[in-house]
């Protein structure tokens, strides 16, 4: 009887995953397979609207509050930072595809200029190309152009670890590919010198509706962006979010009041 029980115990132990985790529950993918899946996701998420709570640090300053945000492909994004006292817009920033305008109502000043990586930095202190912000906001971070690399199975976490190299630097991407969902857990981009340009971490995935009638999109409900060069750290808790809404291009313009001084200028 004791021998039978011992044999049963050994059999049960043999069926349990060990400290090294488990094998892939699907055929081993190539890097091209994974990147193609991520590109396909990105192609189905071309616009969004969202409410959010943003908590960000920039150098020695911290700002926390509600922000309404929307964006479409083609360098169009808009942010409304709301007053905690009553929902009035304290800061309004928009890129219309060519130029940006920013009105800081709290400090009674404005900024304008070309729509580029510095546009979003004017509000969030994180320099990102507007289309890259769109990609990050909908859970599909941009991928280093012309990159080659490797994929490694992390048996303990159950994730694919992608390492990419190109003339523009290096990038790592962690993907949960189980059940064919391809959730991007985190990603980090470094320049050719090895310095981090940006990083992102995604958690708490949930479905968001598709306004065009397509299938729901599985998106992170909490996102953390970091930009070490600007000393910026931004945590976004996404509220109600809709993918692929039709947005009037006029929504991506901000009127600058006449005579409003430029932010940072002296009287």
Secondary structure, DSSP 8 states (H G I E B T S, - for coil): -HHHHHHHHHHHHHHS-BTTB---SS----HHHHHHHHHHHHHT--EEEEEEEEEEEETTEEEEEEEEEEEETTTEEEEEEE-TTTS-EEEEEEEESSEEEEEETTTTEEEEEESSHHHHHHHHS----HHHHHHHHTT-----TT-EEEEEEETTTTEEEEEEEETTEEEEEEEE-GGG--EEEEEEEE-TTS-EEEEEEEEEEEEEEETTS---EEEEEEEEEEEGGGTEEEEEEEEEEEES----GGGG-----TT--BTT---
